[in-house]
Amino acid sequence: EIGTFNGYDELISTISNFSYTTVVTAGVEDIQENKIEGLGLRDDFDSVNIVSSGSKKEVFEKLDTEYNTVIHIGNSLRSDIEPATSVGIDAIHINTNDWNNWNKDESKYNIMKANSLSECAELLKLNYISTVA
């Protein structure tokens, strides 16, 4: 019932320039599946990966070996950004003022910051779209 964040359509339009898109989400499978179905995410992404909490790193490692460029977008520094950057994947942190529970020096990682999905789309256009075409 809540829907997606503002800027979702712009983000989806932007990521359609990439060869493969996937949702990687962690948590209780039934709950995550309900969220994915409720938001209609399967229509906008090539695949969906639901993993148990703390298991995103394995998915990121696999994606990193399959694709030249992998970018992870997330709102949790601890459960989104840290697993991505730990395997060398670029990350965009969407600052939603929640899930900011990471106490590491961010300057050591390739983390871009956005305050909205629209800003995230702009970062992708500026930093990656020309390299994908």
C-alpha positions in Angstrom: 0.0 0.0 0.0 2.9 2.4 0.6 4.3 2.1 -3.0 7.7 2.9 -4.2 9.8 6.0 -3.3 9.5 9.1 -5.4 11.7 8.9 -8.5 11.2 5.2 -8.9 10.1 5.5 -12.6 13.1 7.6 -13.4 15.4 5.1 -11.8 13.8 2.2 -13.7 14.1 4.1 -17.0 17.7 4.7 -16.3 18.7 1.2 -15.3 17.0 -0.1 -18.4 20.2 0.9 -20.1 22.1 -1.8 -18.3 22.3 -5.4 -19.7 21.0 -7.0 -16.5 19.2 -5.8 -13.4 18.4 -7.7 -10.2 16.9 -7.0 -6.9 18.9 -8.4 -4.0 17.0 -8.3 -0.7 17.6 -10.0 2.6 15.1 -11.1 5.2 12.3 -13.6 5.9 11.5 -15.0 2.5 7.7 -14.7 2.8 7.8 -11.1 4.0 10.3 -10.1 1.3 8.2 -11.9 -1.4 5.1 -10.1 -0.3 7.0 -6.7 -0.6 8.3 -7.6 -4.0 4.9 -8.7 -5.3 3.1 -5.8 -3.7 5.5 -3.3 -5.4 5.5 -5.2 -8.7 9.3 -5.3 -8.8 9.4 -8.5 -10.9 8.0 -6.5 -13.9 10.9 -4.0 -13.7 13.9 -6.2 -13.0 15.4 -9.2 -14.8 15.6 -11.2 -11.6 15.0 -11.1 -7.8 17.3 -12.7 -5.2 15.9 -13.1 -1.7 18.6 -14.2 0.7 18.8 -14.7 4.4 20.1 -11.8 6.5 23.8 -11.4 6.1 24.0 -13.4 2.9 24.1 -10.7 0.2 27.9 -10.9 -0.1 27.7 -14.3 -1.9 25.2 -12.9 -4.5 27.5 -9.9 -5.1 30.5 -12.1 -5.5 28.7 -14.1 -8.2 27.4 -11.0 -10.0 30.9 -9.4 -9.9 32.4 -12.4 -11.7 29.6 -12.5 -14.3 29.5 -8.8 -15.3 32.1 -6.1 -16.0 30.2 -3.4 -14.1 28.1 -4.1 -11.0 26.5 -1.3 -9.0 24.5 -1.9 -5.9 21.9 0.7 -4.7 20.7 0.5 -1.1 19.5 2.4 1.9 21.3 0.5 4.6 25.0 1.1 5.0 25.4 -2.1 7.0 23.3 -4.6 5.1 23.5 -3.1 1.5 26.6 -1.0 1.1 29.1 -3.0 3.3 28.6 -6.4 1.6 28.8 -4.7 -1.9 31.9 -2.7 -1.2 33.6 -5.7 0.6 33.7 -7.5 -2.8 34.7 -4.4 -4.8 31.4 -3.4 -6.1 30.5 0.3 -6.5 27.6 1.4 -4.4 25.1 4.2 -4.2 23.7 4.9 -0.7 20.2 6.3 -0.8 20.0 8.3 2.4 16.6 7.7 3.8 17.7 8.6 7.3 17.1 5.0 8.4 19.5 2.1 8.3 22.5 4.4 8.7 24.2 2.1 11.2 27.7 1.7 9.8 30.7 2.8 11.8 33.4 2.5 9.1 35.4 5.1 7.3 33.4 5.6 4.2 36.3 7.4 2.4 38.0 4.0 1.9 35.1 2.7 -0.3 33.6 3.7 -3.6 30.3 4.9 -2.2 28.2 7.6 -3.9 25.4 9.2 -2.0 22.0 10.2 -3.1 19.0 11.7 -1.2 16.4 10.3 -3.6 15.9 7.7 -6.4 16.0 10.6 -8.9 19.4 11.6 -7.6 20.5 8.0 -7.9 19.3 7.9 -11.5 21.4 11.0 -12.2 24.5 9.5 -10.6 24.1 6.4 -12.8 23.7 8.6 -15.9 26.8 10.6 -15.1 29.1 7.8 -14.0 28.0 4.6 -15.9 25.6 5.0 -18.8 28.2 6.1 -21.3 30.3 3.1 -20.4 27.4 0.6 -20.8 26.3 1.7 -24.3 
